[in-house]
Amino acid sequence: MKNELDSKFLLQVFDKIRQHGDKEDEQYKLMGITAFTDYDGYTLFIEDVNVKLQFGFHNQYRFDYTSADHYVSFEKKLEADRQHILKLVYNFSFDLKKSAPSLSSVSLKSLRRSTLM
């Protein structure tokens, strides 16, 4: 996320927050991060106390923060979400291998891709 926002990753984080977060009104909260959309769903908002990220149509985005330290902290929270997502996928794949040893690594790779989308 240093030079360019990874839109696929951002959508994964947003989806994780919606799936596992606590819903309050039309917002979802998980691990200190709040996620919600505008009324038509075309713009996503992901924020913590200090940083607001607006991600919209055609991968346009805008960060709002007052300090570079706040941004770095926010980025670390999102990266922690990335690691959590990868761990969930790995554990799910490992469980599939145990229960169905005939699955090929190719099908597991496609499963990882489809699970992360």
N, C-alpha and C positions, 0 to 999 in steps of 0.2 A: 504494500500500500504506500510505499515511499513516494514513487513517481506517478503511479497510476493506480486507480482503484480497481481491484479485482472484482468485477461485477458478479461473477459466479459465486465466489466466496461470500460476498456480501448477501446474496440471496439465500445462500445456505444458512448463514447466521440468522437472518431474519426468520427463515422457516423454523429453525431450531427454537428460537425464542417463542414463536407462536405455538409450536407443538408442546413445549415443556414449561413455558412461563405461566405466571399467574395472570389471569385476565382481569383488568379493572376498566370498566367502561369499554372502550374500543381499543385499549392499549394492552400490550403484553409486557410483563416484567420478569427478567431472569438475570441473576448474578449481577445486579446493579445496572443493567442495561434495559432500556425501554424501547419497544418497537411498535410502530403503528403505521397506517397508511392514511392518505387523504380520502375524501369521500368517494372518489371513483377508483381508487386502488392503483393509480398510475404512478404515484409518488410514495416512496417509502421513507420513513423517518426512523433513525436509530440514534439513540442518545443516552448519555449518562448525565450526571449532575453538571459537568463542565463542558461537554462537547456535544454538539448537535450535527448530525449528518443527514442531509436531504439527498435522496437518490431518486432520479426520475427517468422519464421516458428517454430513449436513445442513450442510456447510460450517462446522462448528465448528473453531476453531483456537486454539492457544496458543503463545505465544513464551516462550522461556526464555533470558535473558541477564542479565549482571551490570552491563553498562555501556551507556549510550545510544550511545556511539561504536561499540561492537561491533554493535549493531543497525543503525546507519547503514551500516557497512561491509558487513554481510550483505545489506542492501537493495540496495546498489550492485552486489554480485555477481549478485544475481537480475536486476537491470536490465540488466547486461551480457549475461546469458543471453537476455533479451527481445530486445535488439538483434541478437544472433546469430541468433535464430529468424527475425526479420523479414528479415534479410539472406539467410538460406537460402531463404526463400520467394520473395523478390524474384529471386534468381539463378535459381531453378528456373523461375519464371514467364518470365523473360527468355529462358532456353534454349528453352522451349516456343514462344515467339513467333518465335524464329529458325527453328525446325524446322517450325513449322506456322503460317504467318502468317495463316491464315484463322480462327484462334481469336478469338472476340470478347472484349472486356474483361469482359463479364458472366460468361463462363465462367471467365476468369482470376480474377475476384473470388470465385467460388464455389470455385475450386481453392484459393485462399489460405485461405478459411475452412476447407475440409475438411482442408488440410494442417496448419493450426494447431490443429485439434481433437485 
